[in-house]
């Protein structure tokens, strides 16, 4: 069975289970797997992602660019730095080193990143375009020195199928923000 066919078969099985399989407590919910996938250039988002994964009961996956960013690459004061050049060209897609091997097992994906120029770094688009997120819920969370989500959701939506459920989520600055984000999934 091909990847797409097996994915659709898995969705059909899931729907049957949701309709007919009672679980302890008399409800019909079954436990769905959650993933916290994140990109962290400086380590700030990595720390937040680890705490969020623990609070949400989720697995953790780091989105790593094939070529790691150096301090010079991240110098947003330099218009010729790698991050500046990438963010000026919205169609640029930095290669990533890997994708989660078992992405099809997750129904909810918390997706975290630092805000660069009021949006997610384009490496996040690479991640979304490299996997099948059909039917999944994607909950965004971000770290930032001062700016908000800006056009992030607008910039990311075209990288996924239309049947993705998007939740803009939280700009995380404290442990209480982590708690609130964990409750979104």
N, C-alpha and C positions, 0 to 999 in steps of 0.2 A: 504494500500500500504506500503511495507517495506521501510526502510530508504534508501537503495541503489536505489530501484526502484523509489521512490519519488524524489531522487536527480537527477537521469537521466531524469525523466520527467521534472523537473525544468530546466535542461540544454536544453532540447528540446524546451520548451516554450521560454527561453531566446534567442535561436537561431532564432526562428520565429520572435520575437520582433525586434531583431537586423536587420533582413532582410526587414521587412515590416512596421515597425512603425516609421513614420516620427515624428520628434520632432521640437520644435520651432527653427527656424534658418534654416530649410530645410534639416538638416542632418538626419542620421539614428542612431546616438548614443543614448543610454539611460543611465541614471545615474546609476552607479554601486556602491555598498557599499564598503567602505574600512574599514579595521581594523588595528589598531596598537596594536600588541601583544608583550609584552616585559617581560624579566626577569631582575631584578635588585637586586644585592646582597648588594650594599652599598648605593643605592639611586641615583647614578649618571645617570644610564640608565633610571631610572624612570622619572627624570626631562626632559631628552632629548625626551623620548617617549611622554610625555604630550605636549611638544612644537610641535613635529612632527604631532601628532594627530590633533592639532588645525590648523596647516598650511595646512595639507592634507585634512581637512574636514572628518576625520576618527573617528570611535569609538575607545575606549581605553580599553584594557584588560591586566591585570597583570597576568603573569604566576607565580604562587606561589608553591614552593615545599611543599609537605605535612608536612615535618619537616623543619621549617625555618633554614637558615644557621646562625650560631653564629659567632662572631668575631674569635674565635678559629678555627671554621670550615674553615674559609677563609684564614687562615695563610699559604700562599703558601711557606713560608720558612720551614715549618714543613712537612716533607714527609709523616707523619702519619695523617695529618689533613684531614677532610672529603673531602674537594675540591681536595686535592692532590691525595687521594686514588681514588676518582671518575674519575678523569681525566687520571689516569694511566690505568684504565680499560674501554676502549671505548665501551664495551657492557653494562656497568652499566647504568641503567635508574632510576634515583630518581623519586619517585611517586610525582605527582602534585595534588594539592587540588581540581582543577576544570578545566573545559574547557568552552569556550564560548558556551552558550546555543543555539545560532543562527548562528553557523559557516557557515552553508550552504547559508546564505544570502550574504556572502562576496565573491567578485571576486578577490579582491586584499588584501593581508595581508602583512603589513610591520612587519618584525620580528626582534626585537632588543634584544641585550644581551651584556654583557661585554665579551671581549676576554680573555679566560683563556688558557694559554699554546698554543697560536697561533690558537685556534679554539673556537667554541661556547661551553659553558658548556653542559654537557650531558642532563641536564634538558630540553634543547631545543629539543633534539632528542625525549625525552619523549612526549613533546607537539605535535610534528609533527606526531608521531606514534599513538597518542591518538585521532586524528581527521581525517576527510576525506577532504584532500586538493586537490582532483582530479580536474583538469582543472583550478585551481587558479593560480594567479601570486603571488609569494612570493618575496618581496623585503627585502633584509637583510640590517640591519644597526647595528653598534656596537660602543661601547665605549672601549677605551683602554688607558693605561698609556704609551704605547710606541710601542707595536707590531701591525702589520696589520692583515688582514683577514687570512693569512697563508693558511691552508688546510680546512678552515671552510666549504666552499661550497662542497668540496669533501666528508667531513664527514657528512653533512646534507642530501645530495641528496638521499642516500639509505633509509632514513626515510620516503620518500614520493613516491607516484606513479610517473611513468615516464612522465605523461602528465602535470606535474607542470611546469610552466614557472618560472625560477629562474632569479633574477637580484641581482648580488652581492651587489650593493648599495654602501653605504658610511660608512667610519669610521668617526664618528661625533665628532668634537672637537670645533665647533663654530656655531653660529646662521646661518652663510652663508652655512655651511654644512647641516643644517636642511632644509633650503630653497631648496637646490639642491636635497636632498633626497625626499622631498615632491613632487617635479616635476617628479620624476621617476614613480609615479603611477597615 
